[in-house]
Amino acid sequence: MQAFAPHQLMRRRLFWSQPPPIGINDVPLEELIDIDEAGFGLGVCNRPQGKSLIGVRIRNPGLYGHFQKFTLILAVGSSGFVHAHFRPVAGTTAERFFLFISEVLQRLGGLNRRILMYDNLSSHFSDQTQTALDNSIHRSVA
């Protein structure tokens, strides 16, 4: 129930009622690009039918690695902009996020200002990422 804690409710109210960099009030929808990441992993895969007779153990490499982790970082804009990274690594580091943001900024160019929205994951706030945003016409809201 952390979402209903008083400080979280205040943050939500500020996000919707204040202009950037605190919120997104009076920002046209076509300027917003939402960025988020998700982790995926394959832990166990039970086959409906085995590779051998019952009672015989086989050690055979499969087409996938057990317990391999993947990370997806995705940027989506209402104007149809989509940029994605899907990598076989666990988690989002500051360096990976910086590389992702650099590619997004390069694709956006300098023609129209965009507001990049992302959550408060610590790897989103590296000096490199902030410098890249400061050197562009685009801004961020976290």
FENZIMO-V490458 format. One line per field, one symbol per residue. burial: 1 if it has 9 or more other ideal C-beta (glycine too) atoms within 8 Angstrom, else 0. A space follows every 50 residues. Layout:
# FENZIMO-V490458
burial: ???
This chain:
# FENZIMO-V490458
burial: 00000001100001100001001100100011111010101100000000 00000000000000010111111110100010101000000101011101 111110010000011111001011010111011001011111
